[in-house]
Amino acid sequence: MYRVAYLEPGHISTDSKPKCSDQLSIRPIFIISSIIKDSVFSNLLLSHLIWEKEDEQIVADIMRRRFFPAVLTHKAWEGFHFAGHEIKITEATDSYGAVVWPSALVLCYFLETNSKQYNLVDKNVIEIGAGTGLVSIVASLLGACVTATDLPELLGNLQHNVLQNTKLKCKHQPCAKELSWGVDLEKNFPRSSCHFDYIMAADVVYHHPFLDELLLTFDHLCQNDTVILWAMKFRLEKENQFVDRFQTLFDLEIIFDFPSLNITLYKAMRKGRMQSDTPNGLSEEEIPKDGSFSCL
Ligand SMILES: C[S@@+](CC[C@H](N)C(=O)[O-])C[C@H]1O[C@@H](n2cnc3c(N)ncnc32)[C@H](O)[C@@H]1O
């Protein structure tokens, strides 16, 4: 995520922004230190700059994916452009889970723009706290076999959105299923038969009383080769505490970070399973060739 540049004083200029391969521009944010240690370096001021990804440009790009009805209709909806499709999401204002949250957009954008490295074709994906289902829809359009989950009262709207936006457009038809965090996990999602390549979650940590149950759910669903993609909006100290607790079970890596939105996208795996060369942490040799990574 972050790149470090060591520049001589004359070269410290925002005009000299390096271009990075992932097409994200970066900018210096602060000078860590200027160290003159001994005579060897006495004529040379080494300024250590940390470059942080400039998020404005990419955040603007993410937000441009959203569109709204041109005229007022009896039904509230929002539109999005992802994975080459126009996606219309029916919303309501009476529930947290009935509107699209910005973390979901960030995760969708990541999935679309990193579809080579994180190839979802035939991958088994579960989304928890799916809300309106945007992330599940985009993952399905990108070829995954998706189970979108949420509380029972959200399932009607979730199912409607998922069906409306994926019918006859996807390799695998996604399904919507109840998953109340921490409740009947082994009964409804037995570890012996439910293998997920990815667990996806957007904005599931906020001021609610089910953080223990949420962690339990991640723990139950995550097997040794499962990758968690978790987009998180930071609002209060509680969120930081949850990240600390999360890290007692999982290794965490920041793969996208937007300070202007206070949103971070994490990749996580069970402790000791993360390798950075492949999305699922396995080396090429370890990846099963027998199709056991494909949909159930
Ligand atoms: C802030 S919304 C985010 C919705 C969606 N992921 C998005 O980013 O647009 C949080 C979601 O978590 C779900 N949720 C909250 N508590 C839950 C629980 N105990 N079990 C399952 N889902 C829960 C809500 O119903 C809601 O859909």
The ligand as a MOL file (V3000), in Angstrom:
LIG
                    3D

  0  0  0     0  0            999 V3000
M  V30 BEGIN CTAB
M  V30 COUNTS 27 29 0 0 0
M  V30 BEGIN ATOM
M  V30 1 C -24.0610 -0.9970 7.9050 0
M  V30 2 S -24.9600 -2.2880 7.1790 0 CHG=1
M  V30 3 C -23.9140 -2.7540 5.8100 0
M  V30 4 C -24.6840 -3.4110 4.7180 0
M  V30 5 C -23.8730 -3.7730 3.4860 0
M  V30 6 N -22.8120 -4.6990 3.7890 0
M  V30 7 C -23.2920 -2.5330 2.8440 0
M  V30 8 O -22.1020 -2.2500 3.0340 0
M  V30 9 O -24.0390 -1.8350 2.1400 0 CHG=-1
M  V30 10 C -24.6640 -3.6370 8.3130 0
M  V30 11 C -25.3000 -4.9570 7.9230 0
M  V30 12 O -25.0400 -5.9300 8.9340 0
M  V30 13 C -26.2380 -6.6220 9.2150 0
M  V30 14 N -26.2500 -7.0970 10.6040 0
M  V30 15 C -26.2490 -6.3600 11.7380 0
M  V30 16 N -26.2860 -7.1490 12.8190 0
M  V30 17 C -26.3330 -8.4240 12.3590 0
M  V30 18 C -26.3990 -9.6820 13.0030 0
M  V30 19 N -26.4290 -9.8040 14.3140 0
M  V30 20 N -26.3990 -10.7980 12.2360 0
M  V30 21 C -26.3690 -10.6870 10.8760 0
M  V30 22 N -26.3140 -9.5170 10.2100 0
M  V30 23 C -26.2940 -8.3940 10.9420 0
M  V30 24 C -27.3280 -5.5730 9.0030 0
M  V30 25 O -28.6040 -6.1740 8.8140 0
M  V30 26 C -26.8090 -4.8470 7.7920 0
M  V30 27 O -27.2220 -5.4410 6.5980 0
M  V30 END ATOM
M  V30 BEGIN BOND
M  V30 1 1 1 2
M  V30 2 1 2 3
M  V30 3 1 2 10
M  V30 4 1 3 4
M  V30 5 1 4 5
M  V30 6 1 5 6
M  V30 7 1 5 7
M  V30 8 2 7 8
M  V30 9 1 7 9
M  V30 10 1 10 11
M  V30 11 1 11 12
M  V30 12 1 11 26
M  V30 13 1 12 13
M  V30 14 1 13 14
M  V30 15 1 13 24
M  V30 16 1 14 15
M  V30 17 1 14 23
M  V30 18 2 15 16
M  V30 19 1 16 17
M  V30 20 1 17 18
M  V30 21 2 17 23
M  V30 22 1 18 19
M  V30 23 2 18 20
M  V30 24 1 20 21
M  V30 25 2 21 22
M  V30 26 1 22 23
M  V30 27 1 24 25
M  V30 28 1 24 26
M  V30 29 1 26 27
M  V30 END BOND
M  V30 END CTAB
M  END
